Amino acid sequence: MNHHSHGKDVLAELSPLHRHLRRAIPEVYRGFGELHHAAFAAGDLDVRTKELIALAIGVVEGCDGCIASHAQGAARAGATRQEAAEAIGVTFLMKGGPATIYGPRAFDAFCEFADALEAGEKSA
């Protein structure tokens, strides 16, 4: 049995929390959204590469929400499992032991979203 819990489950848990806080500080969320949009705009680095970088940073920071969000973004942007694995592999060098804990979570999340996209799921 291959039960994933580091992707969709994390995002589902965080979604209502974000909605609740967004009602209290809409301008802050709007500003963050604009920053996100600008940071992920295609330039010399494509969106796929930027999402893989963000996924790796999520591993280094030990942020399950970041991992889930950017695993989804990387899968949607067309990253392969091997690209995700290699980006995660760099985190082992930069963060050491803690990355060997969050790295597998990130790869699990990425594979969850990649599997869903391959299956034609719209929620991936």
C-alpha positions as MATLAB code, in Angstrom:
seq = 'MNHHSHGKDVLAELSPLHRHLRRAIPEVYRGFGELHHAAFAAGDLDVRTKELIALAIGVVEGCDGCIASHAQGAARAGATRQEAAEAIGVTFLMKGGPATIYGPRAFDAFCEFADALEAGEKSA';
ca = [
       0.000    0.000    0.000;
       1.346    3.407   -0.957;
      -0.491    5.963    1.164;
       0.679    9.522    0.663;
       0.288   11.989    3.489;
       2.835   14.712    2.796;
       1.101   16.431   -0.110;
      -2.646   16.796   -0.415;
      -3.315   16.079    3.256;
      -0.978   18.878    4.348;
      -2.521   21.352    1.916;
      -6.043   20.328    2.956;
      -5.181   20.884    6.615;
      -3.660   24.314    5.959;
      -6.291   25.637    3.556;
      -8.998   26.557    6.103;
      -6.365   28.041    8.405;
      -5.133   30.298    5.602;
      -8.693   31.329    4.720;
      -9.390   32.289    8.323;
      -6.215   34.367    8.688;
      -6.624   35.884    5.205;
      -9.935   37.399    6.354;
      -8.097   39.179    9.178;
      -5.129   40.426    7.106;
      -6.189   40.529    3.468;
      -3.659   43.182    2.432;
      -0.765   41.113    3.785;
      -1.962   38.056    1.874;
      -2.465   40.175   -1.248;
       1.102   41.474   -0.962;
       2.471   37.972   -0.449;
       0.485   36.801   -3.469;
       2.022   39.544   -5.591;
       5.515   38.604   -4.373;
       4.808   34.941   -5.153;
       3.588   35.834   -8.643;
       6.676   37.968   -9.328;
       9.121   35.394   -7.955;
       7.652   32.596  -10.068;
       7.297   34.556  -13.300;
       9.241   32.885  -16.092;
      12.522   34.605  -16.839;
      15.977   33.177  -17.387;
      14.889   30.464  -14.954;
      11.690   28.686  -15.913;
       8.866   27.998  -13.471;
       9.834   24.324  -13.168;
      13.336   25.226  -11.994;
      12.024   27.842   -9.580;
       9.555   25.362   -8.076;
      12.351   22.809   -7.611;
      14.445   25.461   -5.858;
      11.499   26.319   -3.602;
      10.937   22.614   -2.893;
      14.580   22.252   -1.859;
      14.329   25.323    0.379;
      11.209   23.814    1.972;
      13.271   20.727    2.825;
      16.119   22.796    4.270;
      13.674   24.851    6.322;
      11.744   21.781    7.487;
       8.452   23.319    6.362;
       5.833   20.684    5.530;
       3.460   23.275    4.057;
       6.207   24.664    1.813;
       7.157   21.150    0.769;
       3.568   20.260   -0.149;
       2.926   23.516   -1.972;
       6.111   23.442   -4.032;
       5.967   19.695   -4.666;
       2.577   20.386   -6.220;
       3.945   23.391   -8.117;
       6.942   21.459   -9.427;
       4.765   18.572  -10.585;
       2.335   20.965  -12.287;
       5.272   22.750  -13.934;
       6.409   19.476  -15.488;
       9.306   18.474  -13.240;
      10.194   14.797  -13.345;
      10.626   12.491  -10.374;
      14.356   12.365  -11.103;
      14.627   16.175  -11.155;
      12.795   16.362   -7.829;
      15.011   13.645   -6.356;
      18.180   15.415   -7.486;
      17.027   18.783   -6.137;
      16.247   17.089   -2.828;
      19.647   15.386   -2.944;
      21.367   18.767   -2.905;
      19.618   19.518    0.388;
      21.488   16.623    2.018;
      24.745   18.447    1.280;
      23.460   21.799    2.473;
      21.485   20.706    5.555;
      22.809   17.271    6.505;
      20.799   14.909    8.694;
      17.595   16.957    8.982;
      17.318   16.955    5.188;
      17.357   13.158    5.256;
      14.091   13.400    7.223;
      12.322   16.140    5.244;
      13.762   15.018    1.890;
      11.810   11.760    1.775;
       8.675   13.669    2.798;
       9.248   16.056   -0.097;
       9.792   13.231   -2.562;
       6.658   11.484   -1.297;
       4.663   14.692   -1.758;
       6.078   15.259   -5.240;
       5.262   11.684   -6.286;
       1.738   12.078   -4.908;
       1.092   15.111   -7.100;
       2.874   13.606  -10.115;
       0.783   10.423   -9.771;
      -2.403   12.486   -9.581;
      -1.470   14.475  -12.695;
      -0.655   11.287  -14.574;
      -4.039    9.899  -13.527;
      -5.730   13.028  -14.876;
      -6.915   14.289  -11.486;
      -7.873   17.948  -11.559;
      -7.030   18.426   -7.856;
      -3.343   17.592   -8.355;
];
